[in-house]
Every structure is written in structure tokens, then in C-alpha cells.
């Protein structure tokens, strides 16, 4: 076998690259990209290898009690691969989408520069180091505590609010492009509310010869606008797509998306194209609130951590996308904050498609490091904006370290970096009362944690003269005491505290809406997550859903904030067990509720508009006697819109998010279960080409009778997967999932 490395110059000289590309024509114009996620070898450095697929976490974890020492080491990954025939005579690039937290790759023994930072992509040209036949990619992953945002504090992992299990937590790809190619495209909509609206397409081109660039705005196969330009040398070039006509605008209600296809021609032949997806929309933060496409819109959202049970952040795209679906479709949010780091691009793609607006921010949590650390923070702004500026869902850049002290020079640089790369979005960063002076960003975003005199949620009046919003509220703040963050919303915690969570979120959104100048609230937070700060057994519990993404009572407020024309909702802020309840809260978008116990009408309720005057759908309050089955009928006018019944008998449910997966060894879906009898364990039996990711058996007591595992496919193993879940008292439930061969 010939193992001699082939240089880029050798490709050009011996193969006549330009001629072969011109002969290839249109069929060869696109970049060639293949995933490298399957069939890796993995080990603690110096130990024996085992087979894994990506994304991958280096430590075997449960859903709680994470030990940071389990991943704080240096790990070895190895991938053997051969180049596809189509990669011949092209320049080849290797891209990592996320490695926690330091990566030192090598190709066929040739070391590549170390990369530090776990949340953004990095790539290398490896053309000169490839050989015919089998190639070896080695990656040394350093998951120890390092001087890299958000890490670096001498206090170690307990100094930041979220844990970071190590590994290659996102995908790896190999791409091949011609010698002259387009390396980047930013398509910026301009004046979209004006009849003369346009899209300015800025391309970065690498070429040593004159080329022609053509860009198109496409709606499916239909071309809406085209622009072309000749360029003599490499660098940046901007083309304008105009005469767009009556294009659809992107919004949460109508998330219309278009494709920008930019093609490089040499001697009249297409040799490379670069595709991005955009939406046309105008998002403005003003002193009078937030305006989307000229209409005032109140931001209504939750913060999200990209941290899962068992694997940390190492979940595949399907699972990441499902979080966006929960936020938009189940919790009715129009906004999410990616706290406190750039998150998976699969999640952002889903936000684009679902109409979920995004605040994206750089990695960090309160701590500011030394000069080298700050250089990495500025680099993170650059890489974040470059990766995500084509996503219409992103409406604001977070360029401050979350809740950090003011550093005028650092934040001058981060703000200028963001604006230089994208002048169409404002900058911000969450601030506390200690950072209200000498701030430099475009929008003042405040973390408002304080109690009103009566022990309910307090919301301060916006600062005058500046665009203003709330980046956090509620969380684990103890409103009863008026201080500290020790309100832990565990299912096995104080029942009254669990009932209070939804009311506190409702109060935060209602009271912020009393101030027209406040753009809205992104409350803390959507999902529980691994943490050593104000946590219980390594899990922090501020989420309106738990770590398994199963809604708590706190989610009942969000579930009801949707027009009944979309779907009627009845979401009690209690678990019915037949006990009498006083002043029980029920969230609904109906106009009237009638309540029955064992078929007997016991109460009628109407929304509390006096207590929550600024909510579209306030809570209902009523007293309920105890005993048997509860039925709640919801009416719109005189029409019965929805009826829901709640039994006192223990129930056992099992459901899969998806019943169709791809048999690539990476794809996965959640199996969520709820058991009315919290004693004992749930055990799982899987037959077919898949594996269980999670605790088996699963102990119900600590999780409050609710939990989840994930089913992951096996590489190149299509077929039917059957999972049986058995409870010692409530019996067995099963689900069937089909794993199909990759296309």
C-alpha cells in the first residue's frame, strides 16, 4: 500500500486540478462533506481502546451525583478513515464542532495546533498530511480545569454554575473543496420593511485566479433574485440581491426561510457553491420595547442549558432539536437565551424553523481571567458571530461574560468585534445591580432577583433612556425570605414550594409587562442541570422541567400561554391525589372552568385578571374538596373547549419522542416515563439494534416517580427496536422504534 503523503502542490502539478474541475461541471460544484462520527476508538490516555461513536462523553454518568474528577483527565480518540474517490484533487478540511475543553489533533502523526474552548467549531486544512489508503486521525482531549472561558478560576468547577463533562461533545466532519473556493458567506437582510428591501451577500473567496461569483435567493427551486460579479483575486466581495418583491418575513408565527446559493465560476464553469439559509426580518430593541417587523412584541422566554443526564452536552442533533420543540410548542416561548455559551447548531436550526428567537452569548459565568483568558473571550465572540450570523432566530449577541464585573476595555473589544462582523444585531450581556455603571452594550439586560414587600416576585422599573430587558428572573431565588437562592424545586421537595413555582413565573412576566419600556422577560430557566452551585446531589433545580425534560408543576403557567384557537389548555398547578385543596391554582386559556369530583360539580372558576392584569391567560383559583376522580371542563363562551380528568389511582406511562431513528450509531431518542407509585425501580429490556443510555434499573424515589433514558442506535444496524419498561407494581409498558439505514 502506498503511504506517501500527497501535498496540495503535488495535487495541482500531477493531476491538473483546474482542468478536472472544469470537466466535472455542475455536478461537482458543491462542497463534499462527510461525517466522521462513527467507529472511533477511545481510551484514557495510555490505556486500551474501546469503540465509541460521536458525540461522546468521556465519563459514564448517572443523572445526579456527578464527580468532576471522573472527566478531569487527558483522553485519547482515534479515527481510521480513507478518502472517498470524489475527494481526489481537492483541498481537504477537518472540522470539529465542539470538544470539551482542549483538543490536540494529529493526522498520520503530523500534529495540528491545539484548540482551547468547548463550545465553538474549529477546523484545519489537512490536505498536505493525507495519504492514499487508510489515514489515522488522533485527538488528545484534555478535559482538566483550564484557563479557558468559562473556566479558569482557582476555585475550580464549583466557581461556575454548570458542569462541563469532557469529550468530543459534537460532530466531526471532513470536507473537500476545489483549489479556488468560497470559504464563508454572510447574507444580511437590509431594510426588509421597505419596498426596496435587499439582501447583501458578503463572500470570502480563496483563489489565485480571476473568478466570477453568482449568488441567488431561492424559495425551494424557485429563484427570486440573482446577482453576479467578477473578482480578480481572493478576499471579500459583496453582492446585492434586490427586487425581492413580496417575500415572506420571518417571525415566531410564520418562520419563513429562504436559501442563499452562492457559486464560484472559473472559465464559465461552476466549480464550487456555498449554501446558507436565512430569514428576512427586522428585529429592533428600542427605549419603547422590542419590535419585530415593525410590530411591538413582548419577549416571552426561558433560559436553556445544553446539559443532559448521563452524557453532559454529548447528545446528537435530534435530541438537541427536541429542546427547541419543547420550548416553542409545549411552553409557548417566543424567545430562548442560550445560557451561558453558544449551543449546538442543530438547536439553532430548529429555532429558525420553529420561530423561536434566540439570545446567544459567549462562554462565561461571573469570573474574568488574565490577559490570555480575555483573548480567548474575544476570539469566542468572533467565532460565535461567524458561525451563527445567518440564523434569523438570533436577534441579539451576548458579548459580556454573564453577571461579570465591568471591564470597559474587554467589553469595548467584544462589542466592536461583534459589530464589525455583523452590524445588523445589537449586543448585550446579563448584568446585576453591581454592574449598572459604565456598561458598553446596546441593550441593558438585567438579572432581576428581588422580592416585593409582600414576599412575591419583585420587578424593578427599567433604566431610563436605554433599551431594556430582563435576562433572568425567578430561578431559585427565595422570595419568602427575600434573599438567597435556596428554593430547590425538586419533585420530592416541599409541596407548597412546588406549587409556588408557576405562580412566581406568572408574577415575573405579569409585573414586567406593566412597564411598556421593558422588552420582556427570559426567565430562569427551562431545564434542571448539573451544577455544584446551590444544588442538591449535583443537580440544580430551577427548571420548570427536570433534567429529563419532563414538565414540573412550574411549567403549567407556560403551557397555558397560547391562544385557545391553537389549542385549548387545562394545566393544574397541583398533582391530584384526592386531598382537599384550598386556593388551588389552575392555568388555562379557557374563559371559564367547571370542576367536578366523581361527577358532582363542586366549583366554577374564572381567570384572576385583577391579580394578573397583564397576562393574556391568568391563573384560575378555587377550593376543592377531597375524594375521587377530578374532572375539569373548560369553556369558551358557552362552548365546551376541553375536558380533562385526573384519577387518584397510580398511573404508569412510557413514551418515545421519536419512533423512527437512523442506524448510524449516533442517533437517539428519549423514553420518558411517569409512575404514580414512586416506590421501587423501573427496569428496561431492549431487543433489537440499539442500546439504553441511562440508569437501568432506574430508582424512582429521588426523581419523584419521573425519569427518562435514551435509546441509541447501533452503527450500520437497521431494524426494529423494542423497549419494555417494568414497574414492580404497575406492570410493563413497551415502545417500538424503527432504525433505518442512513441514506
C-alpha positions in Angstrom: 0.0 0.0 0.0 1.3 3.5 -0.9 1.6 5.6 2.2 3.5 8.5 0.9 1.8 11.8 1.9 0.3 13.8 -1.0 0.9 17.6 -0.9 -1.5 20.2 -2.2 1.1 21.3 -4.7 1.5 17.7 -5.8 -2.2 17.5 -6.4 -2.1 20.6 -8.6 1.0 19.7 -10.5 0.4 16.0 -11.2 -3.4 15.9 -11.7 -4.3 19.1 -13.4 -6.9 20.1 -10.8 -8.4 23.0 -12.7 -9.0 21.0 -15.8 -10.6 18.2 -13.9 -12.9 20.6 -12.1 -14.0 22.3 -15.3 -14.7 19.0 -16.9 -16.7 18.0 -13.8 -19.2 20.8 -14.4 -22.2 21.5 -12.3 -22.4 18.1 -10.6 -19.1 18.7 -8.9 -19.8 22.3 -7.9 -20.9 21.6 -4.4 -18.5 21.0 -1.5 -18.2 17.4 -0.5 -18.7 16.8 3.2 -18.8 13.5 5.1 -19.4 12.9 8.8 -16.7 11.3 10.9 -18.9 10.4 13.8 -18.9 6.6 13.6 -16.4 4.0 14.6 -14.0 5.8 16.8 -11.5 4.3 19.3 -11.4 5.8 22.7 -9.4 5.4 26.0 -8.0 7.2 28.9 -4.6 8.3 27.6 -2.2 5.3 27.7 -5.0 2.7 28.2 -6.6 0.2 25.8 -9.0 1.4 23.3 -12.8 0.8 23.2 -15.2 1.5 20.3 -17.4 4.6 20.6 -19.4 6.9 18.3 -19.7 10.7 18.5 -21.0 12.8 20.2 -19.3 11.2 23.2 -18.7 11.9 26.9 -15.5 10.6 28.4 -17.2 9.6 31.7 -20.0 7.2 32.5 -22.6 9.3 34.4 -25.9 8.9 36.1 -28.4 11.7 36.2 -27.1 13.1 39.5 -24.0 12.9 41.8 -21.6 13.9 39.0 -18.0 13.8 40.1 -15.8 16.3 38.2 -12.8 14.0 38.8 -14.5 11.4 36.5 -13.6 13.5 33.4 -10.7 15.7 34.7 -8.0 13.8 32.7 -6.4 13.5 29.3 -8.2 11.2 26.9 -7.3 9.6 23.5 -9.5 9.3 20.5 -8.6 7.7 17.2 -10.4 7.5 13.9 -9.2 5.5 10.9 -10.6 6.7 7.5 -10.0 6.5 3.8 -10.7 9.4 1.4 -13.7 8.9 -0.9 -12.7 8.9 -4.6 -14.5 12.2 -5.0 -12.1 13.9 -2.6 -9.2 13.4 -5.0 -7.5 16.6 -6.4 -9.3 18.8 -3.8 -8.3 20.7 -0.7 -9.4 18.8 2.4 -10.5 20.3 5.7 -11.2 18.7 9.1 -13.8 20.4 11.4 -14.6 19.8 15.0 -17.9 21.3 16.1 -17.1 21.1 19.8 -14.5 19.4 22.0 -14.5 19.9 25.8 -12.2 21.5 26.7 -8.8 21.3 24.9 -8.1 19.4 21.7 -4.7 18.5 20.2 -5.3 16.6 16.9 -2.8 14.9 14.6 -3.2 13.4 11.2 -1.0 10.5 10.2 1.4 11.5 13.0 1.5 15.2 12.0 0.5 17.4 14.9 -2.1 20.2 14.4 -2.3 23.3 16.6 -4.1 22.9 20.0 -7.5 24.4 20.3 -8.9 25.6 23.6 -12.6 26.0 24.3 -15.5 23.6 24.2 -18.4 25.4 22.5 -17.5 26.6 19.1 -16.2 24.9 15.9 -12.6 24.9 14.7 -11.0 23.5 11.6 -7.8 22.6 9.9 -6.7 22.2 6.4 -5.1 18.7 6.3 -4.5 18.3 2.5 -0.7 18.0 2.9 -0.9 15.3 5.5 -3.2 12.9 3.9 -2.2 9.7 2.1 -3.8 7.2 -0.2 -5.4 4.3 1.6 -6.1 4.4 5.3 -5.4 7.6 7.3 -5.2 8.0 11.1 -6.7 10.9 13.0 -5.7 11.1 16.6 -7.2 13.5 19.1 -5.8 14.2 22.5 -8.7 15.7 24.6 -7.7 17.5 27.8 -10.8 17.7 30.0 -9.0 19.1 33.0 -9.8 22.5 34.5 -8.0 25.0 32.3 -7.5 28.8 31.8 -10.3 28.9 29.2 -13.7 30.6 29.4 -15.8 29.8 31.3 -13.2 28.0 33.4 -10.0 29.4 34.9 -10.9 30.4 38.4 -8.6 29.0 41.1 -11.8 27.8 42.9 -12.3 25.1 40.3 -15.5 23.6 38.9 -17.6 25.0 41.9 -16.9 28.5 40.6 -19.2 28.3 37.6 -22.9 27.4 37.7 -22.8 24.5 35.3 -20.7 21.4 34.9 -18.8 20.5 31.8 -18.2 16.8 31.3 -15.4 16.3 28.8 -15.2 14.6 25.4 -15.8 15.2 21.8 -19.3 16.5 22.5 -20.4 17.4 19.0 -19.8 16.1 15.5 -16.6 15.9 13.4 -16.7 16.3 9.6 -14.3 16.1 6.6 -14.9 18.4 3.7 -13.3 18.7 0.3 -13.3 21.9 -1.9 -11.6 22.8 -5.1 -8.4 24.9 -5.2 -10.4 28.0 -5.6 -13.4 28.1 -3.3 -15.8 30.1 -1.2 -14.9 29.9 2.5 -17.7 31.9 4.0 -21.0 33.7 3.2 -22.9 36.2 5.3 -26.3 37.0 3.8 -27.6 40.2 5.6 -31.2 41.3 5.0 -31.4 45.1 4.8 -34.5 47.4 5.1 -36.8 44.4 4.9 -39.9 46.6 5.7 -39.1 48.9 2.7 -40.3 48.0 -0.9 -36.6 48.4 -1.8 -35.6 45.6 0.6 -32.5 43.7 -0.3 -30.0 41.1 0.9 -26.3 42.0 1.0 -24.3 38.8 0.4 -20.7 39.1 1.6 -18.5 36.2 0.4 -15.0 35.3 1.3 -13.2 33.7 -1.6 -9.9 31.9 -1.8 -8.5 32.0 -5.3 -5.2 32.7 -7.2 -7.0 33.3 -10.5 -9.9 35.6 -11.7 -13.3 34.1 -10.9 -16.9 35.0 -11.2 -19.3 34.9 -8.3 -23.0 34.4 -8.6 -25.5 34.4 -5.7 -29.2 33.5 -5.7 -32.1 33.9 -3.3 -34.2 30.8 -3.6 -37.6 29.7 -2.3 -37.4 26.0 -2.8 -36.5 25.5 -6.5 -37.7 29.0 -7.5 -35.1 31.7 -7.9 -36.3 35.1 -6.6 -33.2 37.2 -7.2 -29.7 36.9 -8.7 -26.5 38.9 -8.6 -23.1 38.3 -10.2 -19.7 39.9 -10.1 -16.2 39.2 -11.4 -13.3 39.3 -9.0 -9.6 39.3 -9.8 -8.1 38.0 -6.5 -9.0 36.4 -3.2 -10.7 38.3 -0.4 -14.1 39.6 0.4 -16.8 40.6 -2.1 -20.3 41.8 -1.5 -23.2 41.2 -3.9 -26.7 42.7 -3.6 -29.8 40.8 -4.1 -32.6 43.2 -4.9 -36.1 43.4 -6.4 -37.3 40.8 -3.9 -40.9 41.6 -4.3 -43.5 40.3 -1.9 -41.2 38.0 0.1 -42.4 36.5 3.4 -41.0 37.8 6.6 -39.6 35.5 9.4 -41.5 35.7 12.7 -42.5 33.3 15.5 -45.9 32.9 13.9 -44.6 32.5 10.3 -40.9 31.4 10.3 -40.4 31.7 6.6 -36.9 30.6 5.4 -35.0 31.1 2.1 -31.8 29.6 0.7 -28.9 31.7 -0.5 -26.8 29.7 -3.0 -23.5 31.3 -4.0 -21.5 29.8 -6.8 -17.9 30.3 -7.9 -17.2 30.0 -11.7 -13.9 29.6 -13.5 -13.8 30.0 -17.3 -17.6 29.9 -17.3 -17.9 26.6 -15.4 -19.2 26.2 -11.8 -16.5 24.8 -9.6 -17.9 25.4 -6.1 -21.0 26.5 -4.3 -21.8 27.6 -0.8 -25.3 27.4 0.7 -26.8 29.2 3.7 -30.3 29.5 5.0 -31.8 32.9 6.0 -35.0 34.6 7.1 -35.9 38.2 6.3 -36.9 40.0 9.4 -36.2 43.3 11.2 -35.6 43.0 15.0 -35.1 46.2 16.9 -34.6 46.9 20.6 -35.7 50.5 21.4 -36.4 52.5 24.6 -40.1 51.7 23.9 -39.6 47.9 23.8 -38.8 45.3 21.3 -40.1 45.5 17.7 -40.2 42.6 15.2 -41.0 43.5 11.6 -42.4 46.9 12.8 -44.7 45.5 15.5 -44.1 45.6 19.2 -43.5 42.1 20.5 -43.0 41.1 24.1 -40.1 38.7 24.7 -41.5 35.7 26.5 -39.0 33.1 27.2 -36.8 30.8 29.3 -33.0 30.3 29.6 -31.7 26.9 28.4 -28.7 24.9 29.4 -27.4 22.3 27.0 -26.8 19.7 29.7 -28.4 16.3 29.8 -28.4 13.3 32.1 -25.8 10.6 31.6 -23.8 12.4 28.8 -23.5 16.1 29.7 -23.7 18.0 26.4 -22.9 15.0 24.2 -26.4 14.5 22.7 -27.0 14.1 18.9 -28.8 16.7 16.8 -32.2 15.0 17.1 -32.2 15.3 20.8 -30.9 18.9 20.7 -33.7 19.9 18.4 -36.3 18.4 20.7 -35.4 21.0 23.3 -36.4 23.7 20.9 -39.7 21.9 20.2 -40.4 21.8 23.9 -39.7 25.5 24.4 -41.7 26.6 21.4 -44.6 24.1 21.1 -45.1 23.0 24.7 -44.0 26.0 26.7 -45.1 28.6 24.1 -41.9 30.6 24.4 -41.1 33.0 21.6 -37.5 33.5 22.9 -34.7 31.4 24.4 -31.4 32.5 25.9 -28.5 30.1 25.2 -27.1 30.4 28.7 -24.1 30.7 29.1 -22.3 29.6 25.9 -23.0 29.0 22.2 -25.1 25.9 21.8 -25.4 23.2 19.2 -26.1 24.5 15.7 -28.8 21.7 15.5 -30.7 23.6 18.2 -30.3 26.9 16.4 -31.5 25.3 13.1 -34.6 24.1 15.0 -35.2 27.6 16.4 -35.0 29.0 12.8 -37.7 26.5 11.7 -40.0 26.9 14.7 -39.8 30.6 15.1 -38.0 30.7 18.4 -36.0 33.9 18.8 -32.5 33.4 20.3 -30.2 35.4 22.6 -26.8 33.8 22.1 -23.8 34.5 24.3 -20.2 33.7 24.8 -19.0 31.2 27.4 -18.6 32.5 30.9 -20.0 32.9 34.3 -19.0 35.8 36.5 -15.3 35.1 36.5 -12.9 37.2 34.4 -9.4 35.8 33.9 -6.0 37.1 32.8 -4.9 38.6 29.5 -4.7 35.3 27.8 -8.1 34.3 29.0 -9.6 37.6 27.7 -8.1 37.0 24.3 -10.0 33.7 24.2 -13.2 35.6 25.1 -12.7 38.0 22.2 -12.0 35.1 19.9 -15.2 33.4 21.1 -17.2 36.5 20.1 -15.6 36.3 16.6 -16.2 32.6 16.2 -19.8 32.7 17.6 -20.8 35.6 15.3 -19.2 34.0 12.2 -20.9 30.6 12.9 -24.4 31.9 13.6 -25.0 35.3 11.9 -27.0 33.7 9.1 -29.6 32.3 11.6 -32.7 34.6 11.6 -33.7 33.3 15.0 -30.7 35.1 16.6 -31.8 38.6 17.5 -29.1 39.7 20.0 -25.5 38.9 20.7 -24.4 38.4 24.3 -20.8 39.7 24.3 -20.3 40.1 28.1 -19.4 37.3 30.5 -22.6 36.5 32.3 -23.0 38.6 35.5 -19.4 39.7 35.4 -17.9 43.0 36.7 -17.5 45.8 34.2 -14.3 45.7 32.2 -14.5 48.6 29.9 -11.6 47.6 27.7 -12.6 44.0 27.3 -16.2 44.8 26.5 -15.2 47.6 24.1 -13.3 44.9 22.2 -16.0 42.3 22.3 -18.7 44.8 21.2 -16.5 46.1 18.4 -15.7 42.6 17.2 -19.4 41.6 17.1 -20.4 44.8 15.2 -17.5 44.5 12.7 -18.7 41.0 11.8 -22.5 41.8 11.9 -23.8 45.3 12.3 -27.4 44.1 12.0 -27.9 42.9 15.6 -27.4 44.7 18.9 -25.1 43.5 21.7 -25.9 42.9 25.3 -24.9 40.8 28.4 -26.7 40.0 31.6 -26.0 42.4 34.4 -26.7 42.7 38.1 -27.1 45.8 40.3 -23.3 45.9 40.8 -22.7 46.4 37.0 -25.1 49.2 36.1 -22.3 51.8 35.7 -20.1 52.2 32.7 -21.7 49.4 30.7 -21.0 49.5 27.0 -23.5 47.3 25.2 -26.5 48.3 23.1 -29.2 46.7 25.3 -29.3 46.7 29.0 -30.2 43.2 30.2 -30.8 42.8 33.9 -31.0 39.8 36.1 -33.8 40.8 38.4 -33.9 38.7 41.6 -35.7 40.5 44.4 -38.9 40.2 46.4 -41.7 42.6 46.6 -42.7 43.8 50.2 -45.3 41.1 50.4 -42.9 38.3 49.5 -44.0 37.8 45.9 -41.8 38.4 42.8 -40.5 42.0 42.6 -39.7 43.6 39.2 -37.8 46.8 39.1 -38.7 49.7 36.7 -36.5 49.8 33.6 -33.5 52.1 33.5 -34.5 55.3 31.7 -33.2 56.2 28.2 -31.9 52.8 27.2 -33.3 49.6 25.6 -34.1 47.3 28.5 -35.0 43.7 29.1 -34.8 41.0 31.8 -32.3 38.3 31.1 -33.2 36.3 34.2 -35.8 36.2 36.9 -37.3 33.7 39.4 -34.8 30.9 39.3 -34.1 29.5 42.8 -34.4 32.9 44.5 -36.1 32.5 47.9 -38.9 35.2 47.6 -40.3 34.2 51.0 -37.1 35.1 52.8 -36.3 37.9 50.3 -32.7 36.6 49.9 -30.5 33.7 48.9 -31.0 31.1 46.1 -32.1 28.0 48.1 -35.6 27.4 46.7 -34.9 23.9 45.3 -37.8 22.8 43.1 -37.4 19.0 43.4 -40.4 16.8 42.9 -39.7 15.3 46.3 -39.3 18.7 48.0 -41.9 20.8 49.9 -45.3 20.6 48.1 -46.1 24.2 48.7 -42.8 25.3 47.1 -43.5 23.2 44.0 -47.0 24.9 43.7 -45.4 28.3 44.0 -43.0 28.0 41.1 -45.6 28.5 38.3 -47.2 31.4 40.2 -43.8 33.1 40.6 -43.1 32.8 36.9 -46.5 34.2 36.2 -45.8 37.1 38.5 -42.5 37.9 36.9 -43.9 38.1 33.4 -47.1 39.9 34.5 -45.2 42.6 36.5 -42.6 43.2 33.9 -45.4 43.7 31.3 -46.6 46.6 33.5 -43.6 48.6 32.2 -44.0 49.4 28.5 -40.3 50.2 28.2 -39.4 46.6 29.2 -38.8 44.4 26.1 -39.8 41.3 28.1 -38.6 38.5 30.3 -36.4 35.5 29.7 -36.9 33.7 33.0 -34.6 31.3 34.7 -34.9 28.5 33.5 -36.3 25.8 31.2 -34.5 22.6 32.4 -32.7 21.5 35.5 -28.9 20.9 35.0 -25.7 19.5 36.5 -24.2 22.1 38.9 -22.2 22.4 42.1 -23.8 25.8 42.9 -26.9 25.9 45.1 -27.6 22.3 44.1 -28.7 19.0 45.6 -26.6 16.0 44.8 -25.0 17.7 41.9 -28.2 18.8 40.2 -29.6 22.4 40.3 -33.4 22.6 40.3 -34.6 26.0 39.0 -36.1 24.5 35.8 -39.8 24.4 35.0 -38.9 21.0 33.6 -36.5 18.5 35.2 -33.2 17.2 33.7 -35.2 14.6 31.8 -37.2 17.4 30.1 -40.4 16.3 31.8 -42.5 19.3 32.9 -42.9 20.1 36.6 -45.9 22.0 38.0 -43.9 25.1 37.3 -44.4 24.6 33.6 -48.2 24.9 33.9 -48.0 28.7 33.5 -46.1 28.4 30.2 -48.2 25.6 28.9 -51.4 27.8 29.1 -49.9 30.9 27.4 -51.2 30.1 23.9 -54.3 31.1 22.0 -57.2 28.6 22.5 -57.6 28.8 18.7 -54.2 27.0 18.5 -55.1 24.5 21.3 -57.2 24.8 24.5 -55.2 24.0 27.7 -56.0 23.0 31.2 -52.9 22.6 33.4 -53.5 22.3 37.1 -50.7 23.6 39.4 -51.1 20.6 41.6 -51.0 16.8 41.5 -54.4 15.4 42.2 -54.4 12.7 44.9 -57.8 13.1 46.3 -56.8 15.5 49.0 -58.8 18.7 49.7 -57.1 21.9 48.3 -57.6 25.5 49.2 -56.9 28.3 46.7 -55.6 25.8 44.2 -54.2 27.3 41.0 -55.1 26.1 37.6 -53.6 27.6 34.4 -55.8 27.6 31.4 -56.5 29.7 28.3 -60.3 29.0 28.6 -62.8 31.6 29.8 -64.4 29.6 32.5 -63.7 26.3 34.3 -66.3 24.0 35.8 -64.9 21.4 38.3 -66.4 18.0 39.2 -65.4 15.3 41.7 -66.9 11.9 41.0 -69.2 13.6 38.5 -70.6 16.2 41.0 -70.0 19.8 40.2 -68.0 21.3 43.1 -66.7 24.7 41.8 -66.6 27.1 39.0 -63.7 29.5 38.4 -62.7 32.4 36.2 -59.3 33.8 35.4 -57.8 36.1 38.1 -57.5 39.2 35.9 -57.3 41.5 38.9 -54.2 39.7 40.3 -52.6 39.3 36.9 -53.8 42.2 34.8 -51.1 42.0 32.1 -51.2 38.3 31.3 -53.2 37.1 28.3 -54.2 34.0 30.2 -54.1 34.4 34.0 -54.4 31.6 36.5 -57.7 30.4 38.0 -58.0 29.8 41.7 -60.6 27.6 43.5 -61.1 25.5 46.6 -61.6 21.7 46.0 -63.0 19.1 48.4 -61.2 15.8 48.5 -62.1 12.2 47.3 -62.3 10.7 43.9 -61.8 11.5 40.2 -61.4 15.2 39.3 -62.8 16.4 36.0 -62.2 20.0 34.7 -64.3 21.3 31.9 -63.0 24.4 30.1 -65.4 26.7 28.2 -65.0 29.4 25.6 -68.3 31.3 25.8 -70.9 28.6 26.1 -68.9 26.1 24.1 -67.0 23.2 25.9 -63.5 23.6 24.5 -61.7 20.9 26.6 -62.4 18.4 29.3 -59.7 16.7 31.3 -59.9 14.0 34.0 -57.4 13.2 36.8 -57.6 9.9 38.6 -56.3 9.2 42.1 -55.2 5.7 41.0 -51.4 5.4 40.3 -50.6 5.5 36.6 -47.6 4.2 34.6 -46.8 5.8 31.3 -43.9 5.3 28.8 -43.5 7.4 25.6 -40.7 7.8 23.0 -40.2 11.2 21.4 -39.5 9.6 18.1 -40.4 6.2 16.6 -38.0 6.5 13.6 -34.3 6.7 14.0 -31.2 6.5 11.8 -29.0 3.4 12.3 -25.7 5.3 12.3 -24.6 4.7 15.9 -25.2 8.3 16.9 -28.9 8.9 16.6 -31.0 8.7 19.7 -34.4 9.5 21.2 -35.8 10.0 24.7 -38.0 7.5 26.5 -39.8 9.4 29.3 -41.8 7.6 32.0 -44.0 8.6 34.9 -45.0 6.3 37.8 -47.7 7.2 40.2 -46.2 4.6 42.6 -42.8 6.1 43.4 -41.5 3.0 45.3 -39.2 0.5 43.7 -37.3 0.8 40.4 -38.2 0.7 36.7 -36.2 -1.8 34.7 -35.7 -1.9 31.0 -35.3 -4.7 28.5 -34.2 -3.8 25.0 -34.3 -6.1 22.0 -33.0 -5.2 18.6 -30.2 -3.0 17.2 -30.0 -0.4 19.9 -28.6 0.4 23.4 -30.0 2.1 26.5 -28.3 5.3 27.6 -29.2 5.8 31.2 -29.7 4.1 34.5 -31.1 0.5 34.3 -32.7 -0.1 36.7 -33.8 3.4 37.4 -34.5 4.3 41.0 -37.8 6.3 41.3 -37.6 7.8 44.7 -35.0 10.6 44.2 -36.6 11.6 40.8 -40.1 11.8 42.3 -41.5 9.0 40.1 -40.5 10.6 36.8 -37.5 10.0 34.6 -36.1 9.1 31.2 -33.5 7.1 29.4 -32.4 7.5 25.8 -32.3 4.8 23.1 -29.3 5.0 20.8 -28.9 3.1 17.5 -26.0 0.9 16.6 -23.8 1.6 13.6 -24.9 0.0 10.3 -27.6 -2.0 12.1 -31.1 -1.2 10.8 -34.1 -2.9 12.3 -36.8 -2.8 14.9 -36.0 -1.8 18.5 -38.4 -2.8 21.2 -38.1 -1.5 24.8 -40.0 -2.8 27.7 -40.2 -0.9 30.9 -41.4 -2.8 34.0 -42.6 -1.4 37.4 -42.9 -4.0 40.2 -46.5 -2.9 41.0 -47.8 -1.1 37.9 -46.7 -3.7 35.3 -45.0 -3.4 31.9 -45.2 -0.8 29.1 -43.4 -1.1 25.8 -42.5 1.1 22.8 -41.3 0.2 19.3 -38.7 2.2 17.4 -37.6 1.6 13.8 -33.9 2.2 13.0 -33.5 2.8 9.2 -30.3 2.6 7.3 -28.6 6.0 6.6 -29.4 7.4 3.1 
